[in-house]
Amino acid sequence: MNHAPMTCAEFVDQVGAHLEGDLTPTQMALFDAHLAVCPRCRRYLASYKAAVSLVRAAMADSEERGAQSLPEALVKSIMRRHRRRK
């Protein structure tokens, strides 16, 4: 089956699923193919991963100080907001 190339909007919508390993093999192939040809989406993915790392680092710092860890819903909300800003 021949699939249309992935658009940037579709790519952005699937970044979270990609990082969580939730894409089907077909979706993953389309995602990777788009990533190979789109420098803007490569930059977006890099900034998304950096944001995730910052949130995780903040969580680790909070836990070291004895604070409650951030709820998963808050982390996901931050990541959704980050995606919308791009």
GINOR-V7853 format. One record per residue. N is the residue number from 1. RES is the residue in three letters. PHI is phi in degrees with one decimal (* if undefined). Layout:
# GINOR-V7853
n=[N,N]
res=[RES,RES]
phi=[PHI,PHI]
This chain:
# GINOR-V7853
n=[1,2,3,4,5,6,7,8,9,10,11,12,13,14,15,16,17,18,19,20,21,22,23,24,25,26,27,28,29,30,31,32,33,34,35,36,37,38,39,40,41,42,43,44,45,46,47,48,49,50,51,52,53,54,55,56,57,58,59,60,61,62,63,64,65,66,67,68,69,70,71,72,73,74,75,76,77,78,79,80,81,82,83,84,85,86]
res=[MET,ASN,HIS,ALA,PRO,MET,THR,CYS,ALA,GLU,PHE,VAL,ASP,GLN,VAL,GLY,ALA,HIS,LEU,GLU,GLY,ASP,LEU,THR,PRO,THR,GLN,MET,ALA,LEU,PHE,ASP,ALA,HIS,LEU,ALA,VAL,CYS,PRO,ARG,CYS,ARG,ARG,TYR,LEU,ALA,SER,TYR,LYS,ALA,ALA,VAL,SER,LEU,VAL,ARG,ALA,ALA,MET,ALA,ASP,SER,GLU,GLU,ARG,GLY,ALA,GLN,SER,LEU,PRO,GLU,ALA,LEU,VAL,LYS,SER,ILE,MET,ARG,ARG,HIS,ARG,ARG,ARG,LYS]
phi=[*,-99.3,-109.6,-67.5,-59.2,-73.7,-87.6,-60.9,-62.7,-64.8,-58.1,-58.7,-63.0,-103.7,-58.4,-59.5,-63.5,-60.6,-67.2,-90.4,74.4,-99.3,-85.1,-70.4,-56.2,-66.8,-61.3,-64.6,-63.5,-65.7,-60.5,-63.9,-63.6,-65.5,-58.8,-66.1,-113.4,-122.1,-62.9,-64.0,-73.0,-63.1,-65.0,-60.5,-61.7,-62.5,-70.1,-62.5,-62.9,-63.8,-63.1,-61.8,-63.3,-63.4,-63.4,-63.8,-64.0,-63.0,-64.2,-64.3,-61.5,-64.1,-67.4,-64.9,-86.9,86.0,-79.3,-64.6,-74.4,-69.5,-64.3,-56.0,-61.5,-67.1,-60.1,-64.3,-64.0,-61.5,-67.7,-62.6,-63.7,-61.0,-62.1,-66.8,-75.1,-81.9]
